[in-house]
Amino acid sequence: MKAIFLSEYEANIARVYAPETLDKLCGMTGAEPTPYKKADIIVNPQKFRNVRFIFSTWGMPAFTREEIREYLPNVKAVFY
């Protein structure tokens, strides 16, 4: 998976990203339209190792540098 939507509050993604925008971003990046939480990444880190792009908004979880290196080592950009 090259991209994810990330927020502790799923409703925030729907408020900020219109359905057409979600569809377009998912088509361009292979992202799933369902937002992930920090706990999802920690529980299943292998699933997220190849993520390059994060789309988020209010409620984006904080990650330490060490957590980024461990769980999201290939992230190139965060769109907030």
RODO-2510 file (C-alpha; in nm, 4 decimals, decimal comma):
residues 80
     n   res          X          Y          Z
     1     m     0,0000     0,0000     0,0000
     2     k     0,1493     0,3325    -0,1081
     3     a    -0,0836     0,5713     0,0761
     4     i    -0,3189     0,5835     0,3725
     5     f    -0,5716     0,8127     0,5336
     6     l    -0,4746     0,8612     0,8973
     7     s    -0,6868     1,0065     1,1765
     8     e    -0,7948     0,9058     1,5239
     9     y    -1,1430     1,0309     1,4280
    10     e    -1,2783     0,8646     1,1135
    11     a    -1,5506     1,1277     1,0708
    12     n    -1,2891     1,4004     1,0251
    13     i    -1,1644     1,2416     0,7042
    14     a    -1,5184     1,2427     0,5631
    15     r    -1,5627     1,6078     0,6651
    16     v    -1,2464     1,7243     0,4931
    17     y    -1,2206     1,4974     0,1876
    18     a    -1,5250     1,5025    -0,0413
    19     p    -1,6276     1,1607    -0,1808
    20     e    -1,4981     1,2598    -0,5256
    21     t    -1,1638     1,3597    -0,3762
    22     l    -1,1382     1,0333    -0,1811
    23     d    -1,2132     0,8364    -0,4977
    24     k    -0,9540     1,0279    -0,6980
    25     l    -0,6820     0,9944    -0,4327
    26     c    -0,7549     0,6246    -0,3874
    27     g    -0,7379     0,5693    -0,7633
    28     m    -0,4098     0,7570    -0,7938
    29     t    -0,2351     0,6063    -0,4920
    30     g    -0,3986     0,2715    -0,4219
    31     a    -0,5119     0,3946    -0,0794
    32     e    -0,8101     0,2365     0,0899
    33     p    -1,0838     0,4917     0,1703
    34     t    -1,1087     0,3755     0,5322
    35     p    -0,8985     0,5854     0,7720
    36     y    -0,6448     0,4147     0,9938
    37     k    -0,5569     0,4992     1,3528
    38     k    -0,2162     0,4861     1,5197
    39     a    -0,3180     0,1647     1,6978
    40     d    -0,3808    -0,0018     1,3590
    41     i    -0,0246     0,0740     1,2557
    42     i     0,1292    -0,0440     1,5816
    43     v    -0,0677    -0,3705     1,5829
    44     n     0,0181    -0,4568     1,2212
    45     p     0,3389    -0,2700     1,1301
    46     q     0,4255    -0,4879     0,8290
    47     k     0,1110    -0,3700     0,6499
    48     f     0,2328    -0,0085     0,6644
    49     r     0,6069    -0,0404     0,5955
    50     n     0,5723     0,0633     0,2298
    51     v     0,3433     0,3622     0,2875
    52     r     0,4853     0,6663     0,1107
    53     f     0,2030     0,9183     0,1461
    54     i    -0,0244     1,0023     0,4387
    55     f    -0,3435     1,2040     0,3984
    56     s    -0,4822     1,3416     0,7219
    57     t    -0,6545     1,6311     0,8962
    58     w    -0,7585     1,7251     1,2498
    59     g    -0,7075     1,4304     1,4795
    60     m    -0,3895     1,3084     1,3149
    61     p    -0,1988     1,1014     1,5711
    62     a     0,1481     1,2079     1,6752
    63     f     0,4452     0,9808     1,6096
    64     t     0,7925     1,0160     1,7564
    65     r     1,0916     1,0034     1,5230
    66     e     1,1641     0,6551     1,6525
    67     e     0,8084     0,5418     1,5773
    68     i     0,8275     0,6836     1,2264
    69     r     1,1527     0,4972     1,1641
    70     e     1,0002     0,1776     1,2998
    71     y     0,6457     0,1858     1,1608
    72     l     0,6530     0,4228     0,8622
    73     p     1,0115     0,4200     0,7339
    74     n     0,9230     0,4959     0,3713
    75     v     0,6960     0,7995     0,4189
    76     k     0,7922     1,0765     0,1795
    77     a     0,5059     1,3257     0,2364
    78     v     0,2213     1,4034     0,4717
    79     f    -0,0755     1,5969     0,3335
    80     y    -0,2559     1,7653     0,6196
***
